[in-house]
Amino acid sequence: MEIGGVADHVHLLLGLRATHSLADVVRELKTASSRWIHEELRVLRFGWQDGYGAFTVSRSNVPPVRKYIATQEEHHRTRRFEDEYLDLLKKHEIGFDERFLW
């Protein structure tokens, strides 16, 4: 539905069916995008981190999330991704493994 990001992270807004496994979708996205980056862009030292974050979004929140994703570069001029992500995890009491944060 939307994709965007900056140099150190990417955001995807996806619509998944109940039969989709999030872990499988992320694995396939990372595999296919890594292959494309290596083969087409010739960036040989590219690699995704091991972990990822995923959040559900209600249908009514899709428009603001799309806007947020589309304006990442502007948004992160005023707030670091790391600070925002950590605040989001804490606000929603989501446990996390610090090995996968940065």
All heavy atoms as an XYZ file, in Angstrom:
853
protein
N       0.816     -1.194      0.000
C       0.000      0.000      0.000
C       0.866      1.268      0.000
O       0.475      2.269     -0.567
C      -0.936     -0.013      1.202
C      -1.905     -1.193      1.200
S      -2.830     -1.377      2.739
C      -3.981     -0.035      2.577
N       2.028      1.189      0.667
C       2.952      2.329      0.708
C       4.329      1.805      1.096
O       4.450      0.867      1.869
C       2.496      3.359      1.726
C       3.197      4.683      1.653
C       2.759      5.544      0.472
O       1.568      5.542      0.106
O       3.639      6.214     -0.086
N       5.353      2.427      0.531
C       6.721      2.088      0.888
C       7.547      3.371      0.869
O       7.331      4.236      0.029
C       7.337      1.039     -0.065
C       8.749      0.655      0.381
C       7.329      1.530     -1.496
C       9.326     -0.536     -0.357
N       8.432      3.497      1.820
C       9.291      4.663      1.869
C      10.293      4.514      2.995
O      10.168      3.653      3.851
N      11.272      5.352      2.989
C      12.264      5.286      4.041
C      13.392      6.253      3.796
O      13.298      7.140      2.947
N      14.423      6.074      4.549
C      15.634      6.881      4.452
C      16.825      5.930      4.439
O      16.652      4.724      4.359
C      15.706      7.905      5.613
C      14.619      8.967      5.463
C      15.592      7.244      6.961
N      18.024      6.465      4.564
C      19.235      5.661      4.396
C      19.333      4.465      5.338
O      19.861      3.422      4.962
C      20.463      6.552      4.568
N      18.804      4.578      6.559
C      19.028      3.507      7.530
C      17.796      2.671      7.890
O      17.870      1.792      8.736
C      19.643      4.078      8.811
C      18.726      5.071      9.511
O      17.687      5.460      8.939
O      19.062      5.461     10.639
N      16.654      2.938      7.260
C      15.486      2.103      7.521
C      14.417      2.328      6.460
O      14.452      3.303      5.722
C      14.911      2.345      8.916
C      14.276      3.687      9.098
N      15.010      4.821      9.351
C      12.987      4.073      9.050
C      14.188      5.861      9.463
N      12.951      5.431      9.281
N      13.497      1.400      6.409
C      12.406      1.456      5.442
C      11.102      1.132      6.162
O      11.081      0.378      7.139
C      12.654      0.480      4.265
C      12.644     -0.962      4.720
C      11.664      0.691      3.152
N      10.024      1.740      5.691
C       8.687      1.453      6.198
C       7.854      0.876      5.063
O       7.911      1.371      3.932
C       7.995      2.733      6.683
C       8.622      3.350      7.880
N       8.291      2.975      9.160
C       9.555      4.308      8.001
C       8.989      3.701     10.013
N       9.780      4.510      9.334
N       7.073     -0.133      5.379
C       6.149     -0.730      4.419
C       4.768     -0.766      5.052
O       4.626     -1.191      6.204
C       6.559     -2.169      4.089
C       7.961     -2.416      3.569
C       8.271     -3.900      3.588
C       8.093     -1.864      2.173
N       3.770     -0.361      4.317
C       2.387     -0.534      4.737
C       1.823     -1.614      3.836
O       1.679     -1.427      2.628
C       1.599      0.774      4.594
C       0.132      0.727      4.985
C      -0.039      0.315      6.457
C      -0.531      2.074      4.724
N       1.559     -2.762      4.437
C       1.118     -3.927      3.672
C      -0.267     -4.352      4.104
O      -0.625     -4.251      5.282
C       2.062     -5.110      3.915
C       3.549     -4.894      3.665
C       4.342     -6.094      4.135
C       3.795     -4.633      2.194
N      -1.018     -4.872      3.178
C      -2.289     -5.519      3.493
C      -2.069     -7.018      3.404
O      -1.776     -7.536      2.326
N      -2.161     -7.702      4.518
C      -1.930     -9.150      4.541
C      -3.242     -9.883      4.776
O      -4.072     -9.456      5.573
C      -0.947     -9.523      5.651
C       0.438     -8.889      5.589
C       1.283     -9.381      6.763
C       1.125     -9.197      4.280
N      -3.393    -10.996      4.118
C      -4.549    -11.862      4.352
C      -4.272    -12.721      5.591
O      -3.116    -12.893      5.986
C      -4.794    -12.757      3.149
C      -5.103    -11.981      1.889
C      -5.457    -12.937      0.756
N      -5.614    -12.258     -0.487
C      -6.718    -11.628     -0.881
N      -7.760    -11.605     -0.080
N      -6.776    -11.033     -2.054
N      -5.301    -13.274      6.155
C      -5.160    -14.116      7.346
C      -4.288    -15.338      7.075
O      -3.686    -15.894      7.993
C      -6.536    -14.556      7.848
N      -4.183    -15.741      5.827
C      -3.374    -16.917      5.482
C      -1.893    -16.594      5.318
O      -1.082    -17.494      5.163
C      -3.893    -17.555      4.172
O      -3.887    -16.559      3.141
C      -5.298    -18.109      4.365
N      -1.539    -15.300      5.334
C      -0.141    -14.905      5.216
C       0.550    -14.967      6.566
O       0.001    -14.537      7.570
C      -0.010    -13.470      4.684
C      -0.410    -13.317      3.274
N      -1.067    -12.202      2.818
C      -0.262    -14.116      2.194
C      -1.303    -12.321      1.529
N      -0.828    -13.482      1.132
N       1.750    -15.454      6.578
C       2.597    -15.424      7.763
C       3.493    -14.198      7.651
O       4.213    -14.045      6.662
C       3.451    -16.696      7.824
O       4.579    -16.491      8.638
N       3.456    -13.332      8.658
C       4.281    -12.125      8.637
C       5.755    -12.480      8.468
O       6.453    -11.867      7.662
C       4.068    -11.297      9.893
C       4.907    -10.037     10.001
C       4.605     -9.082      8.862
C       4.695     -9.375     11.344
N       6.229    -13.456      9.210
C       7.642    -13.844      9.119
C       7.998    -14.288      7.702
O       9.067    -13.935      7.185
C       7.947    -14.957     10.115
N       7.108    -15.033      7.049
C       7.368    -15.474      5.676
C       7.397    -14.287      4.709
O       8.256    -14.218      3.826
C       6.309    -16.477      5.213
C       6.420    -17.825      5.902
O       7.462    -18.105      6.522
O       5.437    -18.595      5.821
N       6.464    -13.357      4.869
C       6.416    -12.188      3.992
C       7.690    -11.358      4.144
O       8.304    -10.957      3.157
C       5.154    -11.338      4.282
C       5.220     -9.994      3.574
C       3.895    -12.103      3.883
N       8.111    -11.110      5.382
C       9.319    -10.319      5.617
C      10.542    -11.042      5.056
O      11.392    -10.427      4.405
C       9.499     -9.990      7.117
C      10.855     -9.349      7.386
C       8.374     -9.083      7.603
N      10.640    -12.339      5.270
C      11.770    -13.105      4.737
C      11.827    -13.002      3.215
O      12.886    -12.757      2.640
C      11.677    -14.573      5.160
C      12.901    -15.377      4.719
C      12.815    -16.858      5.015
N      11.751    -17.465      4.234
C      10.603    -17.935      4.744
N      10.377    -17.894      6.032
N       9.677    -18.449      3.959
N      10.690    -13.152      2.558
C      10.655    -13.070      1.096
C      11.001    -11.666      0.606
O      11.713    -11.505     -0.390
C       9.287    -13.501      0.563
C       9.015    -14.979      0.722
C      10.015    -15.841     -0.036
O      10.375    -15.492     -1.186
O      10.461    -16.858      0.508
N      10.500    -10.636      1.294
C      10.830     -9.256      0.922
C      12.316     -8.981      1.058
O      12.939     -8.377      0.176
C      10.045     -8.270      1.779
C       8.593     -8.054      1.408
C       7.868     -7.298      2.517
C       8.487     -7.311      0.099
N      12.901     -9.430      2.171
C      14.329     -9.206      2.386
C      15.161     -9.979      1.360
O      16.141     -9.447      0.820
C      14.733     -9.614      3.805
C      14.288     -8.635      4.878
C      14.790     -9.087      6.237
C      14.541     -8.063      7.310
N      15.139     -8.465      8.598
N      14.778    -11.200      1.079
C      15.512    -12.014      0.113
C      15.468    -11.400     -1.273
O      16.504    -11.211     -1.927
C      14.943    -13.450      0.077
O      15.093    -14.044      1.370
C      15.644    -14.304     -0.969
N      14.271    -11.062     -1.736
C      14.119    -10.521     -3.084
C      14.777     -9.151     -3.221
O      15.443     -8.870     -4.230
C      12.639    -10.431     -3.449
N      14.624     -8.303     -2.215
C      15.215     -6.963     -2.310
C      16.740     -7.031     -2.218
O      17.436     -6.285     -2.903
C      14.642     -6.034     -1.245
O      14.898     -6.521      0.061
N      17.266     -7.920     -1.401
C      18.720     -8.086     -1.318
C      19.288     -8.541     -2.653
O      20.306     -8.019     -3.118
C      19.096     -9.105     -0.239
O      18.820     -8.600      1.035
N      18.632     -9.505     -3.258
C      19.082    -10.000     -4.564
C      19.077     -8.866     -5.585
O      20.036     -8.676     -6.336
C      18.186    -11.142     -5.046
C      18.661    -11.768     -6.348
C      17.799    -12.949     -6.805
N      17.692    -13.953     -5.762
C      16.532    -14.294     -5.161
N      15.416    -13.728     -5.512
N      16.528    -15.233     -4.232
N      18.002     -8.074     -5.616
C      17.898     -6.954     -6.560
C      18.998     -5.921     -6.308
O      19.632     -5.444     -7.241
C      16.506     -6.322     -6.449
C      16.304     -5.213     -7.420
C      15.947     -5.327     -8.734
C      16.468     -3.813     -7.175
N      15.872     -4.080     -9.314
C      16.182     -3.129     -8.374
C      16.818     -3.069     -6.051
C      16.236     -1.750     -8.484
C      16.877     -1.693     -6.164
C      16.587     -1.046     -7.363
N      19.233     -5.574     -5.059
C      20.259     -4.578     -4.714
C      21.646     -5.070     -5.126
O      22.447     -4.322     -5.672
C      20.199     -4.237     -3.213
C      18.932     -3.413     -2.929
C      21.437     -3.480     -2.756
C      18.588     -3.263     -1.464
N      21.916     -6.352     -4.880
C      23.219     -6.908     -5.255
C      23.393     -6.993     -6.773
O      24.433     -6.608     -7.309
C      23.411     -8.297     -4.642
C      23.556     -8.285     -3.159
N      22.896     -9.188     -2.352
C      24.245     -7.487     -2.323
C      23.195     -8.939     -1.089
N      24.011     -7.916     -1.050
N      22.363     -7.488     -7.465
C      22.491     -7.732     -8.899
C      22.277     -6.490     -9.751
O      23.015     -6.266    -10.715
C      21.507     -8.827     -9.325
C      21.853    -10.181     -8.742
C      20.805    -11.245     -9.038
O      19.806    -10.949     -9.727
O      20.984    -12.381     -8.561
N      21.292     -5.685     -9.426
C      20.953     -4.535    -10.267
C      21.732     -3.278     -9.893
O      22.162     -2.536    -10.764
C      19.445     -4.246    -10.206
C      18.585     -5.380    -10.720
C      18.829     -5.679    -12.192
O      19.020     -4.725    -12.979
O      18.825     -6.868    -12.557
N      21.874     -3.031     -8.605
C      22.577     -1.826     -8.166
C      24.056     -2.076     -7.920
O      24.819     -1.136     -7.717
C      21.926     -1.258     -6.897
C      20.462     -0.849     -7.009
C      19.962     -0.298     -5.688
C      20.256      0.152     -8.135
N      24.450     -3.342     -7.892
C      25.838     -3.729     -7.663
C      26.383     -3.243     -6.319
O      27.549     -2.893     -6.202
C      26.744     -3.239     -8.796
C      26.341     -3.717    -10.156
C      26.682     -5.170    -10.298
N      26.429     -5.592    -11.677
C      26.041     -6.804    -11.982
N      25.889     -7.699    -11.049
N      25.820     -7.134    -13.218
N      25.520     -3.211     -5.334
C      25.934     -2.875     -3.969
C      26.198     -4.218     -3.282
O      25.281     -4.884     -2.806
C      24.849     -2.067     -3.214
C      25.287     -1.791     -1.790
C      24.534     -0.784     -3.957
N      27.441     -4.620     -3.265
C      27.787     -5.969     -2.827
C      27.806     -6.136     -1.314
O      27.658     -7.238     -0.812
C      29.134     -6.374     -3.435
C      29.198     -6.307     -4.965
C      30.579     -6.689     -5.454
C      28.123     -7.189     -5.587
N      28.000     -5.057     -0.583
C      28.099     -5.167      0.874
C      26.787     -4.828      1.578
O      26.769     -4.512      2.748
C      29.216     -4.271      1.381
C      30.588     -4.710      0.885
C      31.691     -3.849      1.437
N      31.595     -3.741      2.873
C      32.433     -4.270      3.749
N      33.473     -4.936      3.315
N      32.261     -4.119      5.034
N      25.668     -4.895      0.880
C      24.368     -4.600      1.475
C      23.850     -5.821      2.226
O      24.021     -6.952      1.809
C      23.348     -4.225      0.396
C      21.967     -4.043      0.953
C      21.603     -2.856      1.556
C      21.050     -5.086      0.906
C      20.341     -2.700      2.104
C      19.778     -4.939      1.440
C      19.425     -3.737      2.037
N      23.183     -5.578      3.345
C      22.511     -6.650      4.063
C      21.487     -6.075      5.030
O      21.687     -5.005      5.604
N      20.377     -6.768      5.186
C      19.349     -6.371      6.139
C      19.742     -6.839      7.537
O      20.412     -7.857      7.691
C      18.003     -7.009      5.787
C      17.395     -6.490      4.528
C      17.326     -7.143      3.329
C      16.760     -5.227      4.331
N      16.692     -6.359      2.401
C      16.327     -5.174      2.993
C      16.510     -4.132      5.151
C      15.657     -4.070      2.460
C      15.848     -3.039      4.630
C      15.434     -3.020      3.306
N      19.287     -6.139      8.562
C      19.486     -6.614      9.924
C      18.638     -7.871     10.133
O      17.738     -8.165      9.349
C      19.113     -5.545     10.941
C      17.619     -5.271     11.037
C      17.311     -4.217     12.084
O      18.072     -3.286     12.265
N      16.196     -4.369     12.756
N      18.922     -8.609     11.190
C      18.193     -9.849     11.441
C      16.743     -9.617     11.867
O      15.865    -10.374     11.512
C      18.895    -10.672     12.536
C      20.218    -11.235     12.053
O      20.372    -11.434     10.840
O      21.096    -11.466     12.898
N      16.490     -8.591     12.652
C      15.146     -8.378     13.177
C      14.346     -7.378     12.369
O      14.806     -6.826     11.375
N      13.117     -7.168     12.805
C      12.237     -6.170     12.196
C      11.127     -5.845     13.190
O      10.890     -6.576     14.150
C      11.641     -6.678     10.871
C      10.805     -7.937     11.021
C       9.446     -7.860     11.295
C      11.375     -9.188     10.900
C       8.680     -9.009     11.435
C      10.630    -10.341     11.032
C       9.277    -10.249     11.304
O       8.529    -11.379     11.449
N      10.463     -4.747     12.967
C       9.314     -4.378     13.780
C       8.075     -4.402     12.911
O       8.126     -4.040     11.739
N       6.962     -4.823     13.483
C       5.700     -4.875     12.733
C       4.566     -4.451     13.650
O       4.515     -4.863     14.819
C       5.465     -6.283     12.199
N       3.690     -3.634     13.127
C       2.561     -3.113     13.888
C       1.306     -3.218     13.045
O       1.355     -3.017     11.834
C       2.794     -1.645     14.263
C       4.043     -1.426     15.050
C       5.257     -1.196     14.405
C       4.036     -1.480     16.432
C       6.426     -1.005     15.121
C       5.200     -1.301     17.158
C       6.390     -1.059     16.501
N       0.179     -3.496     13.671
C      -1.081     -3.496     12.949
C      -1.648     -2.084     12.927
O      -1.385     -1.281     13.819
C      -2.102     -4.451     13.601
O      -2.311     -4.055     14.961
C      -1.620     -5.889     13.548
N      -2.413     -1.816     11.897
C      -3.023     -0.499     11.710
C      -4.477     -0.707     11.316
O      -4.761     -1.497     10.410
C      -2.291      0.287     10.590
C      -2.960      1.623     10.351
C      -0.828      0.469     10.927
N      -5.382     -0.009     11.988
C      -6.789     -0.108     11.610
C      -7.015      0.571     10.274
O      -6.247      1.449      9.867
C      -7.677      0.535     12.678
O      -7.441      1.920     12.732
N      -8.046      0.174      9.568
C      -8.354      0.738      8.252
C      -8.479      2.263      8.334
O      -8.042      2.981      7.449
C      -9.652      0.108      7.718
C     -10.138      0.634      6.402
C      -9.222      0.423      5.246
N      -9.086     -0.970      4.885
C      -8.189     -1.411      4.012
N      -7.353     -0.568      3.435
N      -8.093     -2.666      3.734
N      -9.040      2.775      9.430
C      -9.228      4.223      9.567
C      -7.906      4.973      9.712
O      -7.844      6.173      9.471
C     -10.137      4.541     10.760
O      -9.540      4.113     11.970
N      -6.844      4.273     10.097
C      -5.532      4.914     10.251
C      -4.618      4.743      9.040
O      -3.476      5.202      9.072
C      -4.840      4.395     11.505
C      -5.337      5.075     12.753
O      -5.584      6.280     12.742
N      -5.509      4.319     13.816
N      -5.102      4.112      7.999
C      -4.272      3.919      6.809
C      -3.845      5.255      6.184
O      -2.659      5.444      5.888
C      -4.960      2.993      5.779
C      -4.284      3.063      4.414
C      -4.969      1.563      6.296
N      -4.732      6.224      5.977
C      -4.290      7.490      5.360
C      -3.179      8.204      6.134
O      -2.174      8.589      5.525
C      -5.577      8.325      5.275
C      -6.663      7.296      5.177
C      -6.202      6.185      6.092
N      -3.280      8.378      7.467
C      -2.165      9.043      8.144
C      -0.869      8.220      8.140
O       0.225      8.787      8.084
C      -2.658      9.273      9.573
C      -3.909      8.515      9.722
C      -4.419      8.194      8.359
N      -0.968      6.913      8.159
C       0.236      6.074      8.101
C       0.883      6.201      6.721
O       2.105      6.288      6.612
C      -0.075      4.611      8.459
C       1.115      3.709      8.182
C      -0.502      4.506      9.913
N       0.062      6.237      5.690
C       0.605      6.436      4.335
C       1.349      7.759      4.257
O       2.453      7.832      3.694
C      -0.506      6.410      3.296
C      -1.079      5.031      3.063
C      -2.113      5.105      1.999
N      -1.410      4.987      0.736
C      -1.824      4.249     -0.277
N      -2.951      3.595     -0.196
N      -1.131      4.177     -1.368
N       0.771      8.814      4.817
C       1.418     10.131      4.797
C       2.721     10.091      5.589
O       3.731     10.639      5.158
C       0.483     11.187      5.372
C       1.083     12.571      5.342
C       0.133     13.610      5.875
C       0.824     14.972      5.849
N       0.044     15.998      6.480
N       2.700      9.442      6.751
C       3.905      9.316      7.573
C       5.020      8.641      6.780
O       6.160      9.095      6.762
C       3.580      8.522      8.840
C       4.789      8.137      9.634
C       5.415      9.050     10.472
C       5.328      6.859      9.539
C       6.540      8.705     11.195
C       6.451      6.504     10.259
C       7.050      7.425     11.086
O       8.166      7.078     11.787
N       4.700      7.564      6.103
C       5.700      6.830      5.324
C       6.211      7.675      4.165
O       7.415      7.703      3.889
C       5.118      5.491      4.827
C       4.891      4.547      6.019
C       6.037      4.845      3.789
C       4.139      3.282      5.674
N       5.332      8.382      3.510
C       5.718      9.177      2.343
C       6.593     10.372      2.707
O       7.312     10.896      1.849
C       4.473      9.654      1.603
N       6.571     10.791      3.974
C       7.331     11.983      4.382
C       8.463     11.650      5.351
O       8.826     12.479      6.181
C       6.380     13.028      5.017
O       5.737     12.440      6.160
C       5.342     13.506      4.025
N       9.034     10.475      5.230
C      10.095     10.042      6.142
C      11.288     10.982      6.185
O      11.777     11.328      7.249
C      10.588      8.644      5.770
C       9.679      7.558      6.250
C       9.602      7.553      7.748
O      10.539      7.192      8.435
N       8.477      7.965      8.281
N      11.758     11.377      5.035
C      12.959     12.226      5.006
C      12.712     13.530      5.767
O      13.524     13.944      6.600
C      13.358     12.515      3.566
C      14.721     13.153      3.454
C      15.194     13.220      2.021
O      14.870     12.328      1.218
O      15.898     14.198      1.714
N      11.583     14.158      5.513
C      11.222     15.396      6.208
C      11.025     15.145      7.702
O      11.502     15.902      8.543
C       9.946     15.960      5.593
C       9.406     17.182      6.275
C       8.077     17.611      5.668
O       7.876     17.418      4.458
O       7.243     18.131      6.423
N      10.345     14.074      8.022
C      10.038     13.748      9.411
C      11.296     13.557     10.252
O      11.395     14.049     11.371
C       9.171     12.487      9.457
C       8.786     12.061     10.817
N       7.795     12.700     11.531
C       9.260     11.091     11.620
C       7.676     12.122     12.721
N       8.550     11.145     12.792
N      12.279     12.861      9.709
C      13.476     12.545     10.484
C      14.506     13.679     10.511
O      15.568     13.527     11.105
C      14.089     11.226     10.025
C      13.257     10.058     10.436
N      12.923      9.798     11.740
C      12.642      9.089      9.710
C      12.164      8.725     11.797
N      11.976      8.283     10.579
N      14.185     14.784      9.938
C      15.021     15.971     10.124
C      14.845     16.514     11.535
O      15.728     17.180     12.061
C      14.652     17.053      9.115
C      15.175     16.788      7.739
C      14.965     17.988      6.824
N      15.047     17.538      5.446
C      14.117     17.754      4.537
N      13.050     18.456      4.815
N      14.267     17.288      3.316
N      13.665     16.262     12.126
C      13.370     16.804     13.455
C      13.369     15.747     14.551
O      13.416     16.089     15.729
C      12.001     17.517     13.463
O      10.979     16.581     13.083
C      12.004     18.689     12.510
N      13.304     14.480     14.181
C      13.278     13.420     15.193
C      13.998     12.186     14.676
O      13.676     11.663     13.612
C      11.835     13.065     15.541
C      11.751     12.079     16.666
C      10.540     12.319     17.525
N      10.646     11.556     18.742
C       9.709     10.754     19.197
N       8.572     10.652     18.555
N       9.886     10.089     20.307
N      14.962     11.720     15.468
C      15.715     10.523     15.077
C      14.818      9.291     15.094
O      13.984      9.120     15.978
C      16.875     10.281     16.038
C      17.992     11.252     15.952
C      19.117     10.995     16.949
N      18.870      9.945     17.910
C      19.660      8.866     18.087
N      20.751      8.733     17.398
N      19.365      7.962     18.995
N      15.020      8.428     14.106
C      14.255      7.190     14.023
C      14.400      6.369     15.300
O      13.427      5.844     15.834
C      14.715      6.366     12.817
C      14.223      4.949     12.854
C      12.887      4.662     12.639
C      15.091      3.910     13.149
C      12.426      3.352     12.701
C      14.642      2.600     13.204
C      13.299      2.324     12.983
N      15.628      6.250     15.804
C      15.877      5.427     16.987
C      15.043      5.899     18.183
O      14.469      5.078     18.900
C      17.363      5.447     17.361
C      18.271      4.798     16.338
C      18.718      5.733     15.219
O      18.211      6.867     15.142
O      19.555      5.315     14.414
N      14.979      7.197     18.385
C      14.200      7.744     19.501
C      12.710      7.487     19.312
O      12.007      7.091     20.242
C      14.441      9.247     19.639
C      15.889      9.580     19.968
O      16.571      8.736     20.592
O      16.331     10.682     19.606
N      12.240      7.703     18.120
C      10.816      7.508     17.826
C      10.410      6.043     17.986
O       9.381      5.728     18.579
C      10.532      7.981     16.403
C       9.091      7.887     16.017
C       8.850      8.458     14.645
O       9.683      8.252     13.739
O       7.823      9.116     14.486
N      11.237      5.144     17.474
C      10.928      3.717     17.537
C      10.921      3.221     18.980
O      10.000      2.514     19.395
C      11.944      2.941     16.695
C      11.633      1.481     16.537
C      10.454      1.063     15.956
C      12.537      0.508     16.955
C      10.166     -0.282     15.797
C      12.264     -0.833     16.796
C      11.068     -1.220     16.222
O      10.788     -2.541     16.064
N      11.922      3.602     19.746
C      11.989      3.198     21.145
C      10.794      3.738     21.928
O      10.192      3.013     22.732
C      13.298      3.665     21.771
C      13.739      3.004     23.063
C      13.771      1.494     22.947
C      15.102      3.522     23.479
N      10.414      4.981     21.696
C       9.235      5.558     22.351
C       7.968      4.795     21.986
O       7.110      4.554     22.840
C       9.061      7.030     21.976
C      10.069      7.939     22.651
O      10.770      7.490     23.583
O      10.158      9.112     22.226
N       7.839      4.406     20.733
C       6.668      3.650     20.282
C       6.588      2.291     20.975
O       5.519      1.879     21.441
C       6.727      3.477     18.763
C       5.536      2.845     18.085
C       4.293      3.707     18.240
C       5.836      2.628     16.605
N       7.712      1.602     21.059
C       7.733      0.305     21.734
C       7.351      0.442     23.205
O       6.544     -0.333     23.725
C       9.121     -0.327     21.615
C       9.562     -0.744     20.219
C      11.020     -1.179     20.233
C       8.677     -1.845     19.663
N       7.903      1.422     23.866
C       7.618      1.629     25.290
C       6.179      2.070     25.511
O       5.511      1.579     26.426
C       8.588      2.651     25.878
C      10.005      2.119     26.001
C      10.958      3.180     26.512
C      12.372      2.645     26.633
N      13.326      3.685     27.071
N       5.685      2.990     24.686
C       4.315      3.494     24.826
C       3.296      2.372     24.754
O       2.312      2.358     25.491
C       4.030      4.530     23.730
C       2.614      5.040     23.728
C       2.389      6.029     22.587
C       0.952      6.475     22.535
N       0.700      7.383     21.405
N       3.532      1.423     23.874
C       2.590      0.325     23.675
C       2.989     -0.948     24.433
O       2.420     -2.009     24.202
C       2.423      0.046     22.181
C       1.807      1.200     21.460
N       0.475      1.512     21.552
C       2.353      2.151     20.681
C       0.218      2.592     20.845
N       1.351      3.000     20.306
N       3.982     -0.786     25.331
C       4.435     -1.882     26.185
C       4.776     -3.130     25.376
O       4.371     -4.241     25.705
C       3.396     -2.176     27.266
C       3.145     -0.991     28.180
C       2.096     -1.256     29.250
O       1.593     -2.388     29.357
O       1.784     -0.309     29.991
N       5.541     -2.914     24.317
C       5.972     -4.006     23.447
C       7.377     -4.418     23.859
O       8.297     -3.597     23.860
C       5.951     -3.565     21.970
C       4.529     -3.193     21.560
C       6.534     -4.640     21.068
C       4.425     -2.530     20.204
N       7.532     -5.666     24.217
C       8.848     -6.179     24.568
C       9.751     -6.199     23.342
O       9.282     -6.348     22.220
N      11.038     -6.026     23.555
C      11.962     -6.022     22.430
C      13.319     -6.542     22.870
O      13.656     -6.540     24.038
C      12.103     -4.619     21.824
C      12.523     -3.560     22.811
C      13.862     -3.273     23.015
C      11.568     -2.858     23.531
C      14.251     -2.302     23.932
C      11.939     -1.877     24.443
C      13.280     -1.604     24.641
N      14.062     -7.011     21.899
C      15.412     -7.512     22.106
C      16.372     -6.435     21.615
O      16.377     -6.112     20.423
C      15.603     -8.810     21.327
C      16.930     -9.480     21.606
O      17.915     -8.778     21.933
O      16.989    -10.707     21.484
N      17.166     -5.886     22.505
C      18.055     -4.772     22.145
C      19.054     -5.148     21.057
O      19.550     -4.275     20.351
C      18.778     -4.234     23.387
C      17.821     -3.519     24.308
C      18.537     -2.720     25.380
O      19.673     -2.280     25.139
O      17.930     -2.543     26.443
N      19.331     -6.430     20.867
C      20.260     -6.851     19.813
C      19.732     -6.466     18.426
O      20.505     -6.335     17.493
C      20.459     -8.358     19.836
C      21.181     -8.875     21.055
C      21.268    -10.381     21.029
N      19.913    -10.943     20.985
C      19.631    -12.180     20.599
N      20.588    -13.002     20.237
N      18.387    -12.614     20.598
N      18.417     -6.325     18.311
C      17.819     -6.047     17.007
C      17.416     -4.590     16.824
O      16.805     -4.238     15.832
C      16.603     -6.942     16.775
C      16.948     -8.400     16.819
C      16.319     -9.246     17.691
C      17.903     -8.915     15.969
C      16.626    -10.589     17.733
C      18.226    -10.263     15.996
C      17.582    -11.104     16.875
N      17.740     -3.740     17.755
C      17.329     -2.347     17.626
C      18.215     -1.561     16.670
O      17.740     -0.804     15.862
C      17.304     -1.654     18.995
C      16.150     -2.076     19.899
C      16.230     -1.342     21.230
C      14.810     -1.803     19.222
N      19.510     -1.670     16.784
C      20.375     -0.850     15.933
C      21.425     -1.722     15.407
O      22.183     -1.847     14.787
C      20.980      0.338     16.685
C      20.099      0.841     17.788
C      20.417      0.916     19.092
C      18.766      1.321     17.699
N      19.361      1.410     19.823
C      18.329      1.668     18.985
C      17.862      1.478     16.651
C      17.058      2.171     19.267
C      16.604      1.978     16.926
C      16.220      2.316     18.219
